[in-house]
Amino acid sequence: MIKQFAHMIIKVQSNTDKSWEYGSQDLIKGILHCMLEDAVNPKKNFSFDMMTLRTFHRYYAALIDPILRNSYDLNSHPLMEGKSEKAKLLMFTALHNAPNTIRTYCDVFDGVRKDWF
């Protein structure tokens, strides 16, 4: 279901370089994995009624802002503490890169995010 949601939000349409869209889809999948992992972790005070697009947007903002300001890299980001390797690997392509590359992945995501959030 996570894969289907990511593919619904970001459609791969590029004829020249699909990697930006695939990376943005992985970013969505990674954020959803983080949310689901927090939802089943009683220490996180996350309830299933928080599983909304608004919460998704908050996770995205909490991840991307400090990374772009070079306050954290993905491995040391507090939101990633205790997360599965799957969640980390899904976000690694988009968020563990040079700043301009991170911005490009996020630009693809932001282009569709305004329609959904």
DSSP file (Angstrom, degrees, kcal/mol; ACC not computed):
  #  RESIDUE AA STRUCTURE BP1 BP2  ACC     N-H-->O    O-->H-N    N-H-->O    O-->H-N    TCO  KAPPA ALPHA  PHI   PSI    X-CA   Y-CA   Z-CA
    1    1 A M     >        0   0    0      0, 0.0     4,-2.5     0, 0.0     5,-0.2   0.000 360.0 360.0 360.0 -36.9    0.0    0.0    0.0
    2    2 A I  H  >  +     0   0    0      2,-0.2     4,-2.5     1,-0.2     5,-0.2   0.929 360.0  49.0 -62.0 -43.9    2.9    2.4    0.7
    3    3 A K  H  > S+     0   0    0      1,-0.2     4,-2.3     2,-0.2    -1,-0.2   0.920 111.1  49.4 -61.6 -44.3    4.3    1.8   -2.7
    4    4 A Q  H  > S+     0   0    0      2,-0.2     4,-1.8     1,-0.2    -1,-0.2   0.898 110.4  50.8 -62.7 -40.9    0.9    2.4   -4.4
    5    5 A F  H  X S+     0   0    0     -4,-2.5     4,-2.3     2,-0.2    -2,-0.2   0.937 110.8  48.3 -62.2 -46.9    0.5    5.6   -2.4
    6    6 A A  H  X S+     0   0    0     -4,-2.5     4,-2.6     1,-0.2    -2,-0.2   0.893 112.5  48.6 -61.5 -40.0    3.9    6.9   -3.5
    7    7 A H  H  < S+     0   0    0     -4,-2.3    -1,-0.2     1,-0.2    -2,-0.2   0.799 110.5  51.7 -71.3 -28.0    3.2    6.0   -7.1
    8    8 A M  H  < S+     0   0    0     -4,-1.8    -2,-0.2    -5,-0.2     3,-0.2   0.890 113.8  43.3 -72.7 -39.7   -0.1    7.8   -6.9
    9    9 A I  H  < S+     0   0    0     -4,-2.3     2,-0.6     1,-0.3    -2,-0.2   0.936 124.6  31.3 -72.4 -48.0    1.4   11.0   -5.5
   10   10 A I  S  < S-     0   0    0     -4,-2.6     2,-0.4    -5,-0.2    -1,-0.3  -0.926  75.2-162.1-118.8 109.2    4.4   11.1   -7.8
   11   11 A K        -     0   0    0     -2,-0.6     2,-0.9    -3,-0.2     3,-0.2  -0.712  23.2-123.8 -88.0 136.9    3.9    9.7  -11.3
   12   12 A V        +     0   0    0     -2,-0.4     6,-0.1     1,-0.2     7,-0.0  -0.727  53.8 143.5 -82.8 108.6    7.1    8.8  -13.2
   13   13 A Q        +     0   0    0     -2,-0.9    -1,-0.2     5,-0.0     5,-0.1   0.486  22.7 119.8-124.9 -10.5    6.6   10.8  -16.4
   14   14 A S        -     0   0    0     -3,-0.2     4,-0.1     1,-0.2    -2,-0.0  -0.335  41.3-165.9 -65.2 137.9   10.1   12.0  -17.3
   15   15 A N  S    S+     0   0    0      2,-0.1    -1,-0.2    -2,-0.0     3,-0.1   0.583  87.4  37.0 -93.5 -13.5   11.3   10.9  -20.7
   16   16 A T  S    S+     0   0    0      1,-0.2     2,-0.3     2,-0.0    -2,-0.0   0.840 128.5   9.1-108.3 -45.4   14.9   11.9  -20.0
   17   17 A D    >   +     0   0    0      1,-0.1     3,-0.7     2,-0.0     4,-0.4  -0.785  51.3 173.0-146.9  96.7   15.8   11.2  -16.3
   18   18 A K  T 3>  +     0   0    0     -2,-0.3     4,-2.5     1,-0.2     3,-0.3   0.566  64.0  89.7 -78.9  -9.6   13.3    9.2  -14.2
   19   19 A S  H 3> S+     0   0    0      1,-0.2     4,-2.5     2,-0.2    -1,-0.2   0.823  82.4  55.9 -62.8 -31.6   15.7    9.0  -11.2
   20   20 A W  H <> S+     0   0    0     -3,-0.7     4,-1.9     2,-0.2    -1,-0.2   0.916 111.2  43.5 -66.3 -41.5   14.4   12.2   -9.7
   21   21 A E  H  > S+     0   0    0     -4,-0.4     4,-2.2    -3,-0.3    -2,-0.2   0.903 114.1  50.0 -71.0 -40.7   10.9   10.9   -9.6
   22   22 A Y  H  X S+     0   0    0     -4,-2.5     4,-2.2     1,-0.2    -2,-0.2   0.913 111.2  49.8 -62.6 -41.7   11.9    7.5   -8.3
   23   23 A G  H  X S+     0   0    0     -4,-2.5     4,-1.8    -5,-0.2    71,-0.3   0.879 109.9  50.5 -64.2 -38.2   14.0    9.2   -5.6
   24   24 A S  H  X S+     0   0    0     -4,-1.9     4,-1.9     2,-0.2    -1,-0.2   0.867 108.4  52.5 -67.9 -36.6   11.0   11.4   -4.6
   25   25 A Q  H  X S+     0   0    0     -4,-2.2     4,-2.5     1,-0.2    -2,-0.2   0.914 108.3  51.0 -62.9 -41.5    8.8    8.3   -4.5
   26   26 A D  H  X S+     0   0    0     -4,-2.2     4,-2.7     1,-0.2    -2,-0.2   0.871 105.8  56.0 -63.9 -35.6   11.3    6.6   -2.1
   27   27 A L  H  X S+     0   0    0     -4,-1.8     4,-2.4     2,-0.2    -1,-0.2   0.929 108.6  47.2 -60.4 -45.4   11.3    9.8    0.0
   28   28 A I  H  X S+     0   0    0     -4,-1.9     4,-2.4     2,-0.2    -2,-0.2   0.934 112.6  49.2 -60.7 -47.4    7.5    9.4    0.4
   29   29 A K  H  X S+     0   0    0     -4,-2.5     4,-2.3     1,-0.2    -2,-0.2   0.904 111.0  50.5 -60.7 -41.5    7.8    5.7    1.2
   30   30 A G  H  X S+     0   0    0     -4,-2.7     4,-2.3     2,-0.2    -1,-0.2   0.910 109.7  49.0 -64.5 -43.0   10.5    6.4    3.8
   31   31 A I  H  X S+     0   0    0     -4,-2.4     4,-2.4     2,-0.2    -1,-0.2   0.917 111.3  50.3 -63.3 -42.3    8.5    9.1    5.6
   32   32 A L  H  X S+     0   0    0     -4,-2.4     4,-2.6     1,-0.2    -2,-0.2   0.899 108.9  51.7 -63.1 -40.1    5.5    6.7    5.7
   33   33 A H  H  X S+     0   0    0     -4,-2.3     4,-2.6     2,-0.2    -1,-0.2   0.923 109.6  50.3 -61.3 -43.2    7.6    4.0    7.1
   34   34 A C  H  X S+     0   0    0     -4,-2.3     4,-2.3     2,-0.2    -2,-0.2   0.925 111.1  48.6 -60.0 -44.7    8.8    6.4    9.8
   35   35 A M  H  X S+     0   0    0     -4,-2.4     4,-2.1     1,-0.2    -2,-0.2   0.925 112.8  47.2 -61.9 -45.0    5.3    7.4   10.7
   36   36 A L  H  X S+     0   0    0     -4,-2.6     4,-1.2     2,-0.2    -1,-0.2   0.889 111.3  51.1 -65.9 -38.6    4.1    3.7   10.9
   37   37 A E  H  < S+     0   0    0     -4,-2.6     4,-0.4     1,-0.2     3,-0.3   0.895 111.8  47.6 -65.5 -38.8    7.1    2.8   13.0
   38   38 A D  H >< S+     0   0    0     -4,-2.3     3,-0.9     1,-0.2     8,-0.5   0.852 105.4  60.7 -67.9 -33.3    6.3    5.7   15.4
   39   39 A A  H 3< S+     0   0    0     -4,-2.1    -1,-0.2     1,-0.2    -2,-0.2   0.799 109.6  40.7 -65.6 -28.3    2.7    4.7   15.5
   40   40 A V  T 3< S+     0   0    0     -4,-1.2    -1,-0.2    -3,-0.3    -2,-0.2   0.412  96.6  89.1-100.5   2.2    3.5    1.3   16.9
   41   41 A N    X > -     0   0    0     -3,-0.9     3,-1.9    -4,-0.4     5,-0.5  -0.875  62.4-159.5-101.6 109.2    6.2    2.6   19.3
   42   42 A P  G > 5S+     0   0    0      0, 0.0     3,-0.9     0, 0.0    -1,-0.1   0.746  88.4  64.3 -61.5 -22.6    4.6    3.5   22.6
   43   43 A K  G 3 5S+     0   0    0      1,-0.2    -5,-0.1     2,-0.1    -2,-0.0   0.660  93.6  62.8 -73.2 -15.2    7.5    5.8   23.5
   44   44 A K  G < 5S-     0   0    0     -3,-1.9    -1,-0.2    -6,-0.3     3,-0.1   0.554  94.4-137.1 -89.0  -8.3    6.7    8.1   20.6
   45   45 A N  T < 5 +     0   0    0     -3,-0.9     2,-0.5    -4,-0.3    -6,-0.1   0.870  53.6 145.9  52.1  39.1    3.3    9.2   21.8
   46   46 A F      < -     0   0    0     -5,-0.5     2,-0.3    -8,-0.5    -1,-0.2  -0.927  31.2-163.3-108.4 125.8    2.0    8.8   18.2
   47   47 A S    >   -     0   0    0     -2,-0.5     3,-2.1    -3,-0.1     4,-0.2  -0.753  31.3-114.6-109.2 158.9   -1.5    7.6   17.8
   48   48 A F  G >  S+     0   0    0     -2,-0.3     3,-1.7     1,-0.3    -1,-0.1   0.764 113.2  66.8 -63.8 -24.6   -3.1    6.2   14.7
   49   49 A D  G 3  S+     0   0    0      1,-0.3    -1,-0.3     3,-0.0    -3,-0.0   0.621  91.9  64.5 -71.7  -8.8   -5.5    9.2   14.4
   50   50 A M  G <  S+     0   0    0     -3,-2.1     2,-2.4     1,-0.1    -1,-0.3   0.469  70.4 107.0 -86.6  -2.7   -2.3   11.2   13.7
   51   51 A M    <   +     0   0    0     -3,-1.7     2,-0.3    -4,-0.2    -1,-0.1  -0.485  55.4 124.9 -78.3  75.8   -1.8    9.2   10.5
   52   52 A T  S  > S-     0   0    0     -2,-2.4     4,-2.1     1,-0.1     5,-0.1  -0.796  78.0-106.6-129.4 168.1   -2.9   12.1    8.3
   53   53 A L  H  > S+     0   0    0     -2,-0.3     4,-2.4     1,-0.2     5,-0.2   0.841 120.2  57.9 -64.1 -32.8   -1.5   14.1    5.4
   54   54 A R  H  > S+     0   0    0      2,-0.2     4,-2.0     1,-0.2    -1,-0.2   0.926 107.2  45.8 -63.5 -44.5   -0.9   17.0    7.8
   55   55 A T  H  > S+     0   0    0     -5,-0.2     4,-2.4     2,-0.2    -2,-0.2   0.899 110.2  55.1 -65.2 -39.4    1.3   14.8   10.0
   56   56 A F  H  X S+     0   0    0     -4,-2.1     4,-2.4     1,-0.2    -2,-0.2   0.928 107.9  49.0 -56.8 -46.1    3.1   13.6    6.8
   57   57 A H  H  X S+     0   0    0     -4,-2.4     4,-2.7     1,-0.2    -1,-0.2   0.892 109.2  52.7 -61.5 -40.2    3.9   17.2    5.9
   58   58 A R  H  X S+     0   0    0     -4,-2.0     4,-2.6     2,-0.2    -1,-0.2   0.898 108.8  49.3 -64.7 -40.2    5.2   17.8    9.4
   59   59 A Y  H  X S+     0   0    0     -4,-2.4     4,-2.0     2,-0.2    -2,-0.2   0.937 111.8  49.5 -62.0 -45.7    7.5   14.8    9.2
   60   60 A Y  H  X S+     0   0    0     -4,-2.4     4,-3.0     1,-0.2     5,-0.3   0.940 113.4  45.2 -59.1 -48.7    8.8   16.1    5.8
   61   61 A A  H  X S+     0   0    0     -4,-2.7     4,-1.9     1,-0.2    -1,-0.2   0.901 111.7  52.6 -63.4 -41.1    9.4   19.6    7.1
   62   62 A A  H  < S+     0   0    0     -4,-2.6    -1,-0.2    -5,-0.2    -2,-0.2   0.830 116.5  40.4 -65.3 -31.0   11.1   18.3   10.3
   63   63 A L  H  X S+     0   0    0     -4,-2.0     4,-1.2    -5,-0.2    -2,-0.2   0.937 118.9  41.1 -79.2 -50.4   13.4   16.2    8.1
   64   64 A I  H  X S+     0   0    0     -4,-3.0     4,-2.7    -5,-0.2     5,-0.3   0.874 104.9  60.4 -75.8 -39.3   14.2   18.5    5.3
   65   65 A D  H  X S+     0   0    0     -4,-1.9     4,-1.6    -5,-0.3     6,-0.2   0.945 110.3  39.1 -58.2 -53.4   14.7   21.8    7.0
   66   66 A P  H  4>S+     0   0    0      0, 0.0     5,-2.8     0, 0.0     6,-1.0   0.853 115.1  54.3 -67.0 -31.2   17.6   20.9    9.3
   67   67 A I  H ><5S+     0   0    0     -4,-1.2     3,-1.3     1,-0.2    -2,-0.2   0.934 109.6  46.4 -66.9 -43.9   19.2   18.7    6.6
   68   68 A L  H 3<5S+     0   0    0     -4,-2.7    -1,-0.2     1,-0.3    -3,-0.1   0.794 111.7  51.8 -68.9 -26.7   19.2   21.7    4.1
   69   69 A R  T 3<5S-     0   0    0     -4,-1.6    -1,-0.3    -5,-0.3    -2,-0.2   0.412 114.3-120.8 -85.7   2.7   20.6   24.0    6.8
   70   70 A N  T < 5S+     0   0    0     -3,-1.3    -3,-0.2     2,-0.2    -2,-0.1   0.737  78.3 126.0  62.8  24.7   23.4   21.4    7.4
   71   71 A S  S   <S+     0   0    0     -5,-2.8     2,-0.3     1,-0.2    -4,-0.2   0.833  79.7   6.1 -76.1 -33.2   22.3   21.0   11.1
   72   72 A Y        -     0   0    0     -6,-1.0     2,-0.3    -9,-0.1    -2,-0.2  -0.971  62.9-140.2-142.2 154.2   22.0   17.2   10.6
   73   73 A D    >>  -     0   0    0     -2,-0.3     4,-0.8    -3,-0.1     3,-0.6  -0.691  45.4 -97.2-102.0 173.2   22.6   14.6    8.1
   74   74 A L  G >4 S+     0   0    0     21,-0.4     3,-0.7    -2,-0.3     6,-0.2   0.875 120.7  54.8 -59.8 -39.9   20.1   11.8    7.7
   75   75 A N  G 34 S+     0   0    0      1,-0.2    -1,-0.2    17,-0.0    21,-0.0   0.833 115.2  37.4 -65.5 -32.6   22.0    9.3    9.9
   76   76 A S  G <4 S+     0   0    0     -3,-0.6    -1,-0.2     5,-0.1    -2,-0.2   0.414  84.1 123.2-101.8   2.6   22.2   11.7   12.9
   77   77 A H    X<  -     0   0    0     -4,-0.8     3,-1.6    -3,-0.7     4,-0.4  -0.444  63.7-133.9 -66.6 132.0   18.7   13.3   12.5
   78   78 A P  G >  S+     0   0    0      0, 0.0     3,-1.3     0, 0.0    -1,-0.1   0.820 103.8  60.9 -57.6 -32.4   16.7   12.8   15.8
   79   79 A L  G 3  S+     0   0    0      1,-0.3   -16,-0.1   -17,-0.1    -2,-0.1   0.748 101.7  54.1 -66.9 -21.9   13.6   11.8   13.8
   80   80 A M  G X  S+     0   0    0     -3,-1.6     3,-2.1    -6,-0.2    -1,-0.3   0.491  77.7 125.9 -90.9  -3.4   15.5    8.8   12.4
   81   81 A E  T <  S+     0   0    0     -3,-1.3     3,-0.1    -4,-0.4    -5,-0.1  -0.366  84.8   1.0 -60.6 124.8   16.5    7.5   15.8
   82   82 A G  T 3  S+     0   0    0      1,-0.2    -1,-0.3    -2,-0.2     2,-0.1   0.529  96.4 143.2  77.2   6.9   15.5    3.9   16.2
   83   83 A K    <   -     0   0    0     -3,-2.1    -1,-0.2     1,-0.1   -49,-0.1  -0.440  54.9 -99.3 -80.4 155.6   14.1    3.7   12.7
   84   84 A S     >  -     0   0    0     -2,-0.1     4,-2.0     1,-0.1     5,-0.2  -0.229  26.4-115.2 -68.5 158.5   14.5    0.5   10.6
   85   85 A E  H  > S+     0   0    0      1,-0.2     4,-3.3     2,-0.2     5,-0.2   0.855 116.4  59.9 -62.0 -34.0   17.1    0.2    7.9
   86   86 A K  H  > S+     0   0    0      2,-0.2     4,-2.2     1,-0.2    -1,-0.2   0.938 105.3  46.9 -60.7 -46.8   14.3    0.0    5.3
   87   87 A A  H  > S+     0   0    0      1,-0.2     4,-1.3     2,-0.2    -1,-0.2   0.924 115.8  46.0 -60.8 -44.3   13.0    3.5    6.4
   88   88 A K  H  X S+     0   0    0     -4,-2.0     4,-1.4     1,-0.2     3,-0.3   0.928 111.7  50.3 -65.4 -45.5   16.5    4.9    6.2
   89   89 A L  H  X S+     0   0    0     -4,-3.3     4,-0.8     1,-0.2    -1,-0.2   0.873 106.0  56.3 -63.3 -36.5   17.4    3.3    2.9
   90   90 A L  H  < S+     0   0    0     -4,-2.2     4,-0.4    -5,-0.2    -1,-0.2   0.871 115.6  37.2 -63.1 -35.3   14.2    4.6    1.3
   91   91 A M  H  X S+     0   0    0     -4,-1.3     4,-2.9    -3,-0.3     5,-0.3   0.616  96.7  84.9 -90.5 -13.0   15.1    8.2    2.2
   92   92 A F  H  X S+     0   0    0     -4,-1.4     4,-2.1     1,-0.2    -1,-0.2   0.894  84.8  55.1 -58.7 -43.6   18.8    7.8    1.7
   93   93 A T  H  < S+     0   0    0     -4,-0.8    -1,-0.2     1,-0.2    -2,-0.1   0.919 118.9  31.8 -57.1 -46.0   18.7    8.5   -2.1
   94   94 A A  H  4 S+     0   0    0     -4,-0.4    11,-0.2   -71,-0.3    -1,-0.2   0.856 129.5  32.3 -82.4 -35.5   16.9   11.8   -1.7
   95   95 A L  H  < S+     0   0    0     -4,-2.9     2,-0.4     1,-0.2   -21,-0.4   0.449 104.7  66.1-111.3  -0.5   18.3   13.1    1.6
   96   96 A H  S  < S+     0   0    0     -4,-2.1     2,-0.2    -5,-0.3    -1,-0.2  -0.622  88.3  84.9-118.3  72.0   21.9   11.8    1.9
   97   97 A N  S    S-     0   0    0     -2,-0.4    -3,-0.1    -3,-0.2    -4,-0.0  -0.818  88.8 -54.2-151.3-178.2   23.4   13.8   -0.9
   98   98 A A    >>  -     0   0    0     -2,-0.2     4,-2.5     1,-0.1     3,-0.5  -0.431  60.0-108.4 -65.9 149.2   24.9   17.0   -1.9
   99   99 A P  H 3> S+     0   0    0      0, 0.0     4,-2.5     0, 0.0     5,-0.2   0.858 118.2  49.9 -52.1 -42.8   22.7   20.0   -1.0
  100  100 A N  H 3> S+     0   0    0      2,-0.2     4,-1.8     1,-0.2     5,-0.1   0.870 111.3  49.4 -66.6 -34.8   21.8   20.8   -4.6
  101  101 A T  H <> S+     0   0    0     -3,-0.5     4,-2.2     2,-0.2     5,-0.2   0.919 110.4  50.3 -68.2 -43.5   20.9   17.1   -5.3
  102  102 A I  H  X S+     0   0    0     -4,-2.5     4,-2.5     1,-0.2    -2,-0.2   0.932 109.8  51.5 -58.0 -45.9   18.7   17.0   -2.1
  103  103 A R  H  X S+     0   0    0     -4,-2.5     4,-2.5    -5,-0.2    -1,-0.2   0.871 107.5  52.8 -61.1 -37.2   16.9   20.2   -3.3
  104  104 A T  H  X S+     0   0    0     -4,-1.8     4,-1.9     2,-0.2    -1,-0.2   0.934 110.4  46.2 -66.5 -45.2   16.2   18.7   -6.7
  105  105 A Y  H  X S+     0   0    0     -4,-2.2     4,-2.0     1,-0.2    -2,-0.2   0.929 115.3  47.7 -59.2 -43.8   14.6   15.6   -5.2
  106  106 A C  H  X S+     0   0    0     -4,-2.5     4,-3.8     1,-0.2    -2,-0.2   0.845 105.9  58.0 -68.1 -33.6   12.6   17.8   -2.9
  107  107 A D  H  X S+     0   0    0     -4,-2.5     4,-2.0     2,-0.2    -1,-0.2   0.903 106.2  49.4 -62.0 -40.5   11.6   20.1   -5.8
  108  108 A V  H  X S+     0   0    0     -4,-1.9     4,-0.9     2,-0.2    -2,-0.2   0.947 115.9  43.1 -61.6 -47.4   10.0   17.1   -7.5
  109  109 A F  H >X S+     0   0    0     -4,-2.0     4,-2.4     1,-0.2     3,-0.8   0.928 112.9  51.7 -64.1 -45.6    8.2   16.2   -4.3
  110  110 A D  H 3X S+     0   0    0     -4,-3.8     4,-1.4     1,-0.2    -1,-0.2   0.818 100.2  65.1 -62.2 -30.8    7.3   19.8   -3.6
  111  111 A G  H 3< S+     0   0    0     -4,-2.0    -1,-0.2    -5,-0.2    -2,-0.2   0.850 115.5  27.9 -60.9 -35.1    5.8   20.2   -7.1
  112  112 A V  H XX S+     0   0    0     -4,-0.9     3,-1.1    -3,-0.8     4,-0.8   0.704 108.6  73.1 -96.5 -24.2    3.1   17.6   -6.3
  113  113 A R  H >X S+     0   0    0     -4,-2.4     4,-3.0     1,-0.3     3,-1.1   0.871  88.5  61.4 -59.6 -38.2    2.9   18.2   -2.6
  114  114 A K  H 3< S+     0   0    0     -4,-1.4    -1,-0.3     1,-0.3    -2,-0.1   0.788 102.8  52.5 -62.1 -25.9    1.1   21.5   -3.1
  115  115 A D  H <4 S+     0   0    0     -3,-1.1    -1,-0.3    -4,-0.1    -2,-0.2   0.726 120.0  32.5 -78.3 -21.9   -1.7   19.7   -4.7
  116  116 A W  H <<        0   0    0     -3,-1.1    -2,-0.2    -4,-0.8    -3,-0.1   0.716 360.0 360.0-107.3 -26.8   -2.1   17.2   -1.9
  117  117 A F     <        0   0    0     -4,-3.0    -3,-0.2    -5,-0.1    -2,-0.1   0.415 360.0 360.0-116.5 360.0   -1.2   19.1    1.3
